[in-house]
Amino acid sequence: MEKLSVTIIQADLHWENAELNREMFSKKINELSLSTDLIVLPEMFTTGFSMNAENLAEETNGSSLAWLQQQAKKFEVALTGSVIITENNNYYNRLFFVFPDGSFKTYDKKHLFTLADEQNTYSAGKERLLVEYKGWKICPLICYDLRFPVWSRNTEDFDLLLYVANWPKKRTQAWDALLKARAIENMCYVAGVNRVGFDGNSHEYSGHSAIYDMLGKQISTLNHEVVFSETIQLSKQELNETRKRFAFLNDKDEFTLK
């Protein structure tokens, strides 16, 4: 598929209220004016970035996955975002990538945010996920992963990097810079979806959700710090032609991810 339409949804999340957040996102998805192939939601889109996993965690096949599958089938799109999951007496910040037929793949956040003691509540993932969807190779990651270029490095010729996040306003400059850097160094499209508003711990989020092309140019609307949804069409032909013209990935260092 030459074109891939990606929709980013930036929202003010209801603190620790999964039902209200699912209802909110149902409405936002239903109101989308353009057809799309992939909808990207924020990190912990059902709760906000909470360490209250004991009371909020769902089983893998819980209500949020069922909702993602229902939305994917209804609108014939793929959806992705992360949810608090319990499995084998551990908690995970788990991203679901749900295909239009309801099948899904998962990625558990590798880099846990020690500044908020995330590592004391959640278990870290160990493997990257590479999704093949409509002829596109997609690597979905979560928030703090953005700060670690080795984990994000394009060693498998993926076309699109995704970051779902709850990234605080006080570090917005880093968010903007790192999204752009990941696009440039990996010669791929990058989409970062953050939230806005305040959470239950009074942390403020300024959004700045954006999509960048393979040369680091922002191709979504600039400087959004409000609730919004936007659909951007990505071009495989443009990606391949740019990679051929600027063959920087051919000179990359070889290494093994551990």
QUIHUFEN-V609465 format. One line per field, one symbol per residue. phi: phi as a letter, one per 30 degrees, with the letter a starting at -180 (. if undefined). Layout:
phi->???
This chain:
phi->.dcbccccccbcdddhbddddddddeddddcddcdbcbcccddhdcbidccddeccdcdeccdddededdddddchbcbblcbdbcahibcbdcdcccdedjdabbbcedcddddcheddcccddbbdccccbhiccbccbbheeedbddddddcbhdcbccbcabcdedcdededddeddddddchbdbbccccbiccdcidcbciieabcddciddccddhdbbdabbcbcccddddddddddcddddcddcacdb
